Amino acid sequence: MKKLALIVVLLVGCSRGPMPQRVGEASTAATSPAPPAVGPSSTPSPTAQPAAGIASARATPSPPVGGVYMGRRLAAPMGHQGAAWLDRDGRDTVQKPNHVLDVIGIHEGQKVADFGAGSGYFTIPMAKRVGAAGQVYAVDIQPEMLALLGKKVTAEKLTNVTPVLAKPSEPSLPKGIVDVVLFVDVYHELERPDLTMTQLRDALSPTGRVVWVEYRAEDPKVAIKPEHKTTLVQLRKEAEAVGYTVEKVDESLPEQRIVILAP
Ligand SMILES: C[S@@+](CC[C@H](N)C(=O)[O-])C[C@H]1O[C@@H](n2cnc3c(N)ncnc32)[C@H](O)[C@@H]1O
């Protein structure tokens, strides 16, 4: 009898693995150091692992490996040294910022995020549109970009812009209140698109949307480096992998498409 009891104790003890972790529950891995900050010349870390405890039960796409995510080569973040290109003469004629804001339906009183705001080319028209009752979170990983943006905000006497210095895989937006998160020429640069898109869910208001504006890779006339262009097929694949639905695709810009995503 004693021998039998001992065997039972041993069997029970051996079968006990680590406690199951609920979705959204923090684990010790979640407190490990964040991935290294990306500066202008950094490239995405191929070895970084997704932080545990991300609150999404819907999708767990594999992280990028060797700078490739779901078959797409990631672009390195554009350095602040090239900021003048963002404010180049003639950009308005192809980028049409006010038309883009019309397509998205940005209006007075909204809380919006200009994600990867750069020198603020979109931040300023967004801030004017949402007005004093609204708010623009201007998010970037480069303090130099936010400094350039800050000068424009001051010059325009805008009081509704909050600069947010983010980490590459930590959007750092307030929870549950952002109506639109706009990425203009940024999504293809994300070091961890899987993490960023998953974490953004927490920032969105109940009717919130994420919007990507990306150069068309299908069009050979678009004179942009291959990693800075994306196909619609690829964008759909990546959106769906993180549980978003492509709600609307607008092809009215000459070189880019506007993709509106529901979480
Ligand atoms: C090509 S610029 C576009 C700037 C602006 N959206 C525009 O259209 O003028 C891309 C910007 O995205 C920023 N960026 C890249 N990865 C980011 C990330 N993970 N989080 C926040 N900003 C990021 C870069 O620092 C850079 O300022």
The ligand as an SDF file (V2000), in Angstrom:
LIG
                    3D

 27 29  0  0  0  0  0  0  0  0999 V2000
    8.5280   58.2620  -43.6060 C   0  0  0  0  0  0  0  0  0  0  0  0
    8.2880   59.0510  -42.0620 S   0  0  0  0  0  0  0  0  0  0  0  0
    6.6220   59.6400  -42.2530 C   0  0  0  0  0  0  0  0  0  0  0  0
    6.2970   60.8100  -41.3450 C   0  0  0  0  0  0  0  0  0  0  0  0
    4.8710   61.3720  -41.4750 C   0  0  0  0  0  0  0  0  0  0  0  0
    3.8760   60.3760  -41.2110 N   0  0  0  0  0  0  0  0  0  0  0  0
    4.6430   61.9890  -42.8260 C   0  0  0  0  0  0  0  0  0  0  0  0
    3.8720   61.4490  -43.6170 O   0  0  0  0  0  0  0  0  0  0  0  0
    5.2370   63.0460  -43.0890 O   0  0  0  0  0  0  0  0  0  0  0  0
    8.1220   57.7170  -40.9190 C   0  0  0  0  0  0  0  0  0  0  0  0
    8.1420   58.1360  -39.4560 C   0  0  0  0  0  0  0  0  0  0  0  0
    7.6880   57.0220  -38.6770 O   0  0  0  0  0  0  0  0  0  0  0  0
    8.4550   56.9450  -37.4960 C   0  0  0  0  0  0  0  0  0  0  0  0
    8.3920   55.5820  -36.9700 N   0  0  0  0  0  0  0  0  0  0  0  0
    8.9580   54.4570  -37.4730 C   0  0  0  0  0  0  0  0  0  0  0  0
    8.6860   53.4000  -36.6910 N   0  0  0  0  0  0  0  0  0  0  0  0
    7.9130   53.8470  -35.6660 C   0  0  0  0  0  0  0  0  0  0  0  0
    7.2910   53.2220  -34.5250 C   0  0  0  0  0  0  0  0  0  0  0  0
    7.4390   51.9280  -34.2810 N   0  0  0  0  0  0  0  0  0  0  0  0
    6.5870   54.0030  -33.6810 N   0  0  0  0  0  0  0  0  0  0  0  0
    6.4370   55.3180  -33.9130 C   0  0  0  0  0  0  0  0  0  0  0  0
    7.0010   55.9660  -34.9740 N   0  0  0  0  0  0  0  0  0  0  0  0
    7.7330   55.2410  -35.8350 C   0  0  0  0  0  0  0  0  0  0  0  0
    9.8470   57.3720  -37.9420 C   0  0  0  0  0  0  0  0  0  0  0  0
   10.6440   57.7990  -36.8670 O   0  0  0  0  0  0  0  0  0  0  0  0
    9.5100   58.5010  -38.9380 C   0  0  0  0  0  0  0  0  0  0  0  0
    9.4570   59.7580  -38.3040 O   0  0  0  0  0  0  0  0  0  0  0  0
  1  2  1  0
  2  3  1  0
  2 10  1  0
  3  4  1  0
  4  5  1  0
  5  6  1  0
  5  7  1  0
  7  8  2  0
  7  9  1  0
 10 11  1  0
 11 12  1  0
 11 26  1  0
 12 13  1  0
 13 14  1  0
 13 24  1  0
 14 15  1  0
 14 23  1  0
 15 16  2  0
 16 17  1  0
 17 18  1  0
 17 23  2  0
 18 19  1  0
 18 20  2  0
 20 21  1  0
 21 22  2  0
 22 23  1  0
 24 25  1  0
 24 26  1  0
 26 27  1  0
M  CHG  2   2   1   9  -1
M  END
$$$$
